[in-house]
Amino acid sequence: MRGRLPLPFFYGWLLVAIGFVTMAVGVNARTAFSLLFPPILDEFGWDRGVTAGIFSFGFLVSALVTPFVGRLMDRRGPALVVELGVAAMAAGLLLAPLAREAWQLYLTLGALVGGGINCLAYTGQSLYLTNWFVRRRGLALSIAFSGVGIGSVTLLPWLQTLIEDGGWRAACWALGILVLVLLVPPNLLLRRRPEDLGLNPDGIGASSLTSGPHGNIIDPAWAAVDWTLARALRTARFWWIAVGYFCGLFAWYAVQVHQTKYLIDIGFSPATAAWALGIVSLVAVPGQIALGHLSDRIGREWVWVIGNGGFVLCCLALIALRDYPAMAVLYAMVVAQGAIGYGLTSVMGAIPAEIFEGRQFGSIFGCVMLSAILGGAAGPWLTGILHDRFGDYAAAFLLSIGLSLVSAAAIWRAAPRKVRVVAGRVSSAAAD
């Protein structure tokens, strides 16, 4: 399928739209564990650490497959990778209702759903969408990832209604069918690079591509390196990104998984807790798009700092809610988490792409995301352990605040701005 397609718009934007739908359904199918968590806990009576460990185990499985996802993407392209993720996720959701023991939920909602999401969500999308856009990379990724918000406000309340009316098993069945119906057909259209269709990144003409100097390169020696995974692993920048992603995702999923149960524990109704979880992702839509566009203007590090600041404010609001369970504080928590904190996703793919851009970027990014996934796995598990130890979530939320600050500092040290400058700062960099 080579040659230009007779489309009135750049094919890359079609891929962004497909990514938007895939993220809307796929990510929320995993986020739904926060709604499944209370009824599963009530039915089986397991400790919170054990039950939250289902979600964390999925992250560990995802961590194991992540390097292979990047390598497979480099060799076979995104269509195969994403469709494998859709099949695994659907299988996990459809088989979970048959579970009667903890290990069975660890296998289905944990391993299959967790491993599948790695192929079709943030990691999978970042591996190929970064090839299609350079000048508008932050904007394109943020639009695709903002699908999570639209999906959350539609899917999560619907799922909560299914749980209340038919139980968590019926909700899993319905969600598994939805994943298959909505995600299998469009993802057959994915292509890895614009060159596969005779196109250029951002849809610009060949003359513009050659006449526009690579004025975004600040460190020509670094950019000229043919980056392999082995070379990247020997750089401090790789490990700073790994630390930043681990700490950032720790805080993200520590909050996300335990948020619903925590709000119920301190006196909010299950409906309000479910609403809060959905609205977090809804308000993330304008926040992600705005921060993604902003990152194309001021730089990736600044947006990463802003996003981590959102999680610091979110955790402070959650701690305050324990003693002051007012709706105003709940609104503040939702806005800080969604509109600001979720902005991390708009630059998660762009940061390593601008440092290690090249033909083996998939393998490098897969290993970078390994640290993010390990952080996402550790967050819910350790938060559950700390709750069981101290009887509340205060210590866990304070830990998340500290790690968010570490995350911001680590990406600043990685300094993608010192390798490639974003489009909005090309003219000022040239003047310097």
N, C-alpha and C positions, 0 to 999 in steps of 0.2 A: 504494500500500500504506500507507494512512493509518489511524489508529484504533488502539486498544489491541489487542494480541494476547492470546489466552487462555493465557498462560503462568503457571506458579506461581512465577516468579522474574523479576527485572528483565532485560529483553532485553539490556541492556548486558553482563551476565555471559555470555550466549551469544556475544556478539561477542568477549569476552575469551578464551573457549574456542576460537573459530575462530582468533583471533590466536595463541594458544598453539600450535596445530597448524601454522599457516602458518609461524611462526618456527622451530618444531622441524625442519621439512623444508627450508624455503627458506634460512635462514641457514647450516645445516650443508651444504647443497649448495654454497654458496660456500666455507665453511670447508674443505671437502674438498680444495680446491686444495693445502693444506698436505700432504696425503697423496699427491696426484698429482704434486707438485713433484719428489720424488726420482726416481721412474721416468721422468718426462719429461726430467729433467736427465741421467739415465743413458743414455737412448735417443738423444737428439739431441746431447748434449755441448756445449750452449751455456753461456756464462758465467752465473753465478748472477744477476747484475744483469739480463741479458736475459730469463732465464726467470722470475724474480720479477716482471719488468715486465709479464708477462701479467696478473697479478693487479692490479697498479697501474694498468694501462691500463683495466681494468674500472672502477676507481674514477674515473678521469678521464672516462670515458663517463657514468658515473653522475652526476658533477658537472655535466656539460652538460645532462642531462635533469632534474635535481632541481628547478630553478625551474618547469619545465613540469608536473612531477608535482604540485606544490602548487597551481598554477593550475587544472589539470585536476580535482583533488580538489575545489576550491572550486566548480567549475561542474558536474561530472558525478557526483561522489560516489565512494566507495571501491570499490564492486564493480567498476566498469570499470577503475579504476587498478590494483587488485591482480591482476585477471585478465590484464591486459596484461603485468604483471610475470611471472606464472606462465608465460604463453606464450613470452615472450622467454627466460626461464631454461631452460625445457625444450628449446627450439630450440637453444640454445647447447650444452647437454650432449649432445643427440642428434647434433649435427653435429661436435662436437669429435673423435670417433674417426676422422673422415675426414681429419684434418689431417696434412700432411707437412712443412709449412713453418711458421716462427715466426709469420708474419703471420696464418696461418689460426687458430692458437690465440689470438692477440691478438683476432681477430674473434669467436670462439666462446666460449671460457672467459673471455675478457676482456670484450669489448663486450656480448655478449648476456646472459651471466650477470651481469656487473656492472651493466648497465643494468636488468635485470629485478629484481635484488634491491632496488634502490632503491624500486621500486613496492610491493613486498610485505613488506619487513622493517621496520627501525626507523623510517625516514622515513614510509613509507606507513601503518603502524599508528599512529604518533603523531599523524598528521594528523586521524584521526577518533575514536580512542579518548579523546583529551583532551576531546572534546565531551560524551561520555557520563558522565564522572565529574568531580567537583570535590572533594568532601570526601575521596574515596578514590582520587584520581587517581594518586598514587604507588603505591598497592597494586595497582590495576587494571593499570597499565602493567607493573609488575614481574612480576605473574603471567603476563601475556601473553608478555613477553620471556623468562621463565624456561623457556618451551618449548624454547629453544635447548639447554638442559642435558639435558633428557630425550632430545631428538633426537640429541645428540652421543654419548651413551652407548649408544644403539641403532644409529644409522646409521653412525657413523664406524668402529667395529670391524668391522661388516658390510662396509663399503666397503673397509677394509684387507684383509679376507679375499678379496674379489673381485679386488683388485689383485694379490695374491700368487698367486691361482689362475688368473685369466684375463687379467691385465694391466689397465693404466689405461683402455684403450678400452672394455673390457667393463663396467668400473665406471661410466664415464660414461653408457653406454647405459642401464644399470639405474637409475641415479639420475634420468636424464631422464624415464623412464617413471613412476617413483615420484612425481615432482613433479606430473605431469599427473593421475595417478589420485587422489592424496590432496588436492590443493589446488584443483582446478577446482570441484567441486560445493559445498563449504561456503562459499566466498567469494562465491557468488551471493546469500547472505543478508545481506551487509553493508549498513548504512545509515549515512549521514553524521552525523545528529543525532538525539537522542531525540525532538525535536519532530516528526520525520518520521513517528513512530508514535503521536503524541499523548502522549508521555511527558516527564518532566523528568529532568535529570541526577541520577545516583545512585539513580533510582527513587523519589524522595521525592514526596509528594503536593503538589498545588498550594497547599494551605493552609500546609504547612510551608515551601514555597518563598517564599511571600509574607511569612510571619510571621518567618522566620529572617532577621535583618538581614544585609546584606552587610558584616558586621563583619570580614571578612578583608581588606578594602581599607584599606591604610595611606596610600596617596597617591591621594585621590579625583580630583585634577586629571589625573594621569597615566592613571588607569583610565578616565576619561571621554573620552579622546581616541579618535576613530575611526581606529584604526591602519591605515594603508595601507603598502605596501612602501616607497614613497618617503619617508614620514614616519619609518618605522623606521630606514631607512638613514642618516638624519641624526642619529641618537642615538648617544651613546657606549656605551650599554648593548648595542645590537645588535653593535657591533664587539668589545666585551669577550666576549660569548658566542661570536662567531666565532673569536676567538683561543683561547678555552678549549676549544672543540670541535675545532679544528684540532690543537692540541697533544695533547689527550687521545686522539684517534683515531690520531694518528701513533704514539704509544707502543703502543696496543692492537694495531694490525695489524703493526707492525714485529716485535713478539713473536710474534703468532699465525702469520704466514706462515712465519717462519724457525725457529720453535721445533722442529719435527720434525727438520729437517735438522741443526740445531745439536746436538740431543741424540744423533743418530746419529753425528755427527762426533766427539763427545767420548767415545764408547764405549758408549752405550746401544743396545740392539737396536731394530730397526724396530718390533717389537711393543710394546715398552715406550714408545717415542716416540709411537706411535699411541694407546696407552692414556692417556698423559699428556695428549694433546690432547683426548681424549674426557672424561676425568675433570675437567679444568679447567671445562668447561661443565656437568658434572653437579653439582659442588660449588657452581656459581654459582646453582643453583635455590634452595636455602634462603637463600643470601646475597642474591640479588636481591630475593626476597620480603621478607626481613627489613629490608633497607635501604630498599626502597620504602615499606614501612609506617612505618619510622623517619622517612623524609622527610616523611610526613604529620604527624608529631609534632614534629620539631625543626627542619625546614626543608630546602630543596633544596641550599643551598650546603654545609651540613655533610656531606651524603651525597656530594656531588661531591668534596669534599676527601678523604673517606675512600676513595672509589674510586681517586682518583689515588695516594693512599698505597699502595694495593694494588699498583699497577703499579711504584711505586718499589721496594717489597720484592721483587716478582717479578723485576725486572731485577738487583737485587743478588744474589738467589739464583741466577739464571742465570750471572752472572759467577763466583760461588763454585763452581758445578758444574764449571767448567773444570778447577780444581785439586783439587776434592773431590767427585768424582762419586758421592756417597753417596745412597741412596734417601731418607734423612731430609731432605736438602736439596731433592731433587726434590719430595717431598711438600710442603715449605714453599713452593716455587715455585708448585705447583698451587693450594694454598689461597689464597695471596696474589693470584694472578692471577684465579682463578675466584670464590671466595667474597667477595672484597673488591673487586678491580678491576672485575669485570663489573657491579658495582653502579652504575656510571655510567649504564647503560641505563635504570635505574628512574626517573631524573630528567631524562633527555635531552629528553623531550617536555614535561615539566612546567615546566622552567625558562623557555623562551621563551613558553609558553602563559600563564604568570602575569604576564609582563611585557607581552606584545603580544596579549592575548586580544581577539578580535573577528572580524568577518565575513570579513576577508581574512587570517586567521591562516595559512591554507594557503600562500599566496604568500610570506609572511614566513618561515615555518618552512622552506619549501623553500630559500630563500636562506641561512638559517642553516645548514642541513645541507650546503649547498654547501661551506662551510669544513670541516665534519667530513669530508666525502668527500675533499676535497683532502688533508687530513691523513692519512686512511687510504690514499690513493694514494701519498703521499710516503714514508710509513713503510717499507713493504716495499722500495720501489725504492732509497731512500737507504741502507737497511740492507744491501742486496745490494752496492751500490757501495762502501760502507765496508768490507765484508768482502773484496771483491776488492782493495781498496787496501791494507789492513793485514794481511790473512790470517786474521783472526778477528773475532768479533762484539763485543769489549769496547768499542770506541769507539762503536758503534751503541747498545749498551745504556746506556752513560753518557749519550749524547745523549737517549735516551728518558726517563731519570730527570730530567734537567733540564727537558724539555718537560712532564713530568707536574706538576712544581712550578709552572711557568708557568700551566698549565691551571687548577690549583686556585686560584691567585691571581686569575686573570682572571674566573672565575665569581663569586668573592667580590666583585669590583668591580662586576659586573653587578647584583648584589643584588636578586634577585626578592623577597626578604623585605621590601624597602622599598616594594614596590608592593602585593603581596598576601601576607598571612601564611597559613601552612598551618593546617589545621583544629585541630591539636593546640595551637596557640598563640593561637587566637582570644580565649580568655578573658583571657589575660595581656596581649594587645595592647589589649583593651578597658579593662583596669584601668589601663594606662599612659595 
